Amino acid sequence: MNSGACRQGLLDPTRWFAITYAIATAVNLREELTTLLVMKAMFISSLDSGCRLLPTHSPLASKISTALLS
């Protein structure tokens, strides 16, 4: 490939838009996955706190969280 064709490919605005869009999508996906993991931890913590009132809270909380989040 000669330098003229390489320059033409680098200056193509559609290519830069596609690269920028791919990067933005990857960053957004990472943020969404992080949010889901935090929400899952908060949900399990809340479920465990709520189930402490019951006499058999440990098995019940683990069964419910496993059933809902698997």
C-alpha positions in Angstrom: 0.0 0.0 0.0 1.5 3.4 -1.0 1.5 6.4 1.4 -1.2 8.2 -0.6 -3.7 5.4 -0.1 -2.8 5.1 3.6 -3.3 8.8 4.1 -6.7 8.7 2.3 -7.8 5.9 4.6 -6.7 7.8 7.7 -8.4 11.0 6.6 -11.8 9.3 6.0 -14.3 10.8 8.5 -16.5 7.7 8.4 -13.6 5.6 9.6 -12.9 8.0 12.5 -16.5 8.1 13.4 -16.6 4.3 13.5 -13.5 4.1 15.7 -14.9 6.8 18.0 -18.3 5.1 18.2 -16.7 1.7 19.0 -14.6 3.2 21.8 -17.6 5.0 23.2 -19.7 1.8 23.1 -17.0 -0.2 24.9 -16.7 2.4 27.6 -20.5 2.6 28.1 -20.7 -1.2 28.2 -18.0 -1.3 30.9 -19.9 1.3 33.0 -23.2 -0.6 32.6 -21.6 -3.9 33.7 -20.0 -2.2 36.7 -23.4 -0.7 37.6 -25.0 -4.1 37.4 -22.4 -5.7 39.6 -22.8 -2.9 42.2 -26.6 -3.3 42.1 -26.3 -7.1 42.5 -24.1 -6.6 45.6 -26.5 -4.0 47.1 -29.5 -6.3 46.4 -27.9 -9.3 48.1 -26.9 -7.1 51.0 -30.4 -5.8 51.4 -31.9 -9.2 51.1 -29.6 -10.6 53.7 -30.4 -7.7 56.1 -34.1 -8.2 55.5 -33.9 -11.9 56.1 -32.0 -11.5 59.4 -35.4 -11.1 61.1 -36.3 -14.7 60.3 -34.8 -17.5 62.5 -33.3 -19.3 59.5 -32.0 -16.3 57.6 -28.7 -17.6 56.2 -30.1 -20.5 54.1 -33.1 -18.6 53.1 -31.2 -15.5 51.9 -28.7 -17.7 49.9 -31.5 -19.7 48.3 -33.4 -16.6 47.3 -30.3 -14.8 45.9 -29.2 -17.9 44.1 -32.6 -18.4 42.5 -33.0 -14.7 41.5 -29.6 -13.9 40.3 -28.3 -17.1 38.6 
